[in-house]
Amino acid sequence: LWIFGYGSLVWRPGFEFTSRKVGFIRGYSRRFWQGDTFHRGSEKAPGRVVTLMEDGGACTWGVAYEVCGEQIAASLQYLNMREAVLGGYDTKLVKFHPQDKDAEEPIQALVYIATPQNPSYLGPASEEDIAAQIMASSGCAGHNIEYLLRLADFMRYFCPQAEDKHLFSIEEALISILPCMCHTEETLEET
């Protein structure tokens, strides 16, 4: 079984796997439209994490993990709790295209996608509003800023040829806010 990750699974799968491949799926765009009140946020300050939206001409880069034997049941049990119960995600089968030039046919992979029907779905917002919400949110897995920056780093280092305007626009909006926040904190410390 192959499992495709496009959010925190790219750097923290949390389950044992046999192999991993960087690559992409077609027909979906990654969007910071899913709310998170557990891993990267709280009930009072929900974080923003990514989901996939159907988008005919787009492709989303990430990592596919191969799980074999006993790893299959353990990984699915873990992911069903992490993604479905706590995150509001459903599962789909998609065609994963490995980045490796020697790869054969696309691989069928399982992917978790949060739909607009789930109670934690936040939907679209401006890059600036998403960045401000990310800056103010933290959960049991860490600060929401870390989630955004690790995802941007993954794209930069493992998929430098790929574009993800939505992701990088939010990162840019966050960075433009941060100096203001640092200056404000310094001013508060001086008084």
C-alpha positions in Angstrom: 0.0 0.0 0.0 1.2 3.5 -0.8 0.1 6.5 1.2 0.5 10.1 -0.2 1.2 12.9 2.1 1.1 16.6 1.1 1.1 18.4 4.5 2.9 17.4 7.7 3.2 13.8 6.5 6.1 15.0 4.2 8.3 15.6 7.2 6.6 13.7 10.1 4.8 10.6 8.8 4.5 9.1 12.4 4.4 5.5 11.1 6.9 2.9 9.9 7.3 2.5 6.2 9.4 0.5 3.8 10.3 3.2 1.2 9.4 6.7 0.3 9.3 8.6 -3.0 8.9 12.3 -3.7 6.4 13.1 -6.5 3.0 14.5 -7.3 -0.6 13.9 -8.0 -2.6 15.6 -10.7 -6.1 17.2 -10.5 -5.7 18.8 -7.0 -4.4 22.1 -5.5 -3.1 22.3 -1.9 -4.9 24.9 0.1 -4.7 26.1 3.7 -8.4 25.9 4.1 -8.7 23.2 6.8 -9.0 24.2 10.5 -7.1 22.4 13.2 -8.1 22.6 16.9 -5.7 19.8 18.0 -2.4 19.4 16.2 -1.7 23.0 15.2 -4.4 25.0 17.0 -7.0 25.0 19.8 -10.7 25.5 20.2 -10.2 29.2 20.9 -7.6 29.7 18.1 -7.9 27.1 15.4 -4.8 26.7 13.2 -4.8 26.4 9.5 -3.5 23.2 7.8 -3.7 22.0 4.2 -6.2 20.0 2.3 -6.7 19.3 -1.4 -9.2 20.9 -3.6 -10.1 19.4 -7.0 -8.5 21.5 -9.7 -8.2 20.0 -13.2 -5.0 21.5 -14.4 -3.1 21.5 -11.1 -0.7 19.1 -9.5 0.3 18.8 -5.8 3.8 17.7 -4.8 4.4 15.5 -1.7 5.7 12.2 -0.5 4.3 8.7 -1.1 5.2 6.1 1.6 5.2 2.4 0.9 3.9 0.3 3.8 4.1 -3.5 3.7 2.9 -6.4 5.9 2.2 -5.5 9.5 3.0 -1.8 8.7 -0.3 -1.5 6.7 -2.7 -2.1 9.6 -0.5 0.0 12.0 -0.2 2.9 9.6 -3.9 3.0 8.7 -4.9 2.8 12.4 -2.5 5.7 13.2 -3.6 7.8 10.2 -7.3 7.2 10.7 -6.9 8.7 14.2 -4.6 11.5 13.2 -6.3 12.5 10.0 -9.9 11.2 10.0 -11.0 11.3 13.7 -9.0 14.4 14.8 -8.7 16.1 11.4 -12.0 15.5 9.6 -10.3 14.0 6.5 -11.8 11.4 4.1 -9.7 8.9 2.0 -9.4 8.6 -1.8 -7.2 6.7 -4.2 -5.1 8.8 -6.5 -2.4 8.2 -9.1 1.0 9.2 -7.7 3.7 10.1 -10.2 7.2 9.6 -8.7 9.8 12.4 -9.3 12.4 9.7 -10.1 12.9 9.7 -13.9 13.4 5.9 -13.9 10.0 5.3 -12.3 7.6 3.1 -14.2 3.8 3.7 -14.3 2.1 5.9 -11.8 1.4 4.3 -8.4 -2.1 4.0 -6.8 -1.9 5.8 -3.5 -4.2 6.4 -0.6 -4.6 10.1 0.3 -6.5 11.9 3.1 -8.5 15.0 2.0 -10.6 17.3 4.1 -13.9 18.2 2.4 -15.9 21.4 2.9 -18.6 19.3 4.6 -16.4 18.6 7.7 -17.0 20.7 10.8 -13.4 22.0 10.9 -13.3 23.2 7.3 -12.6 27.0 7.2 -12.5 27.6 3.5 -10.7 30.3 1.5 -9.4 33.6 2.9 -6.7 36.1 1.8 -3.1 35.1 2.2 -2.7 37.9 4.8 -5.6 36.6 6.9 -4.4 33.0 6.7 -0.9 34.1 7.7 -2.3 36.1 10.7 -4.3 33.1 11.8 -1.3 30.8 11.5 0.9 33.2 13.5 -1.7 33.1 16.4 -2.2 29.3 16.5 -0.4 26.5 18.3 -1.5 23.0 19.2 -0.1 19.7 20.7 2.2 19.1 17.7 3.7 22.6 17.8 3.2 26.1 16.5 1.3 26.6 13.3 4.2 28.7 11.9 6.4 25.6 12.1 3.9 23.7 9.9 3.9 26.4 7.2 7.6 26.9 7.2 8.4 23.1 7.1 6.0 22.7 4.2 7.6 25.6 2.3 11.1 24.2 3.0 10.1 20.7 1.8 8.9 22.3 -1.5 12.0 24.4 -1.9 14.5 21.5 -1.2 12.8 18.5 -2.7 10.7 20.0 -5.5 12.5 23.1 -6.6 11.0 22.9 -10.1 7.4 22.9 -8.8 5.3 26.0 -8.1 2.9 26.4 -5.2 1.8 30.0 -5.4 -0.7 29.6 -2.5 1.9 28.2 -0.1 4.6 30.6 -0.9 2.3 33.6 -0.9 1.2 32.7 2.7 4.8 32.2 3.7 5.6 35.7 2.3 2.6 37.3 4.1 3.8 35.7 7.3 7.3 36.9 7.0 6.1 40.4 6.2 4.1 40.4 9.5 6.9 38.9 11.7 9.2 42.0 11.7 6.3 44.1 12.9 5.6 41.6 15.7 9.3 41.5 16.8 9.5 45.2 16.9 6.3 45.4 19.0 7.7 42.9 21.4 11.0 44.8 21.7 9.1 48.0 22.4 7.0 46.2 25.1 10.2 44.8 26.8 11.7 48.3 26.9 8.8 49.8 28.7 
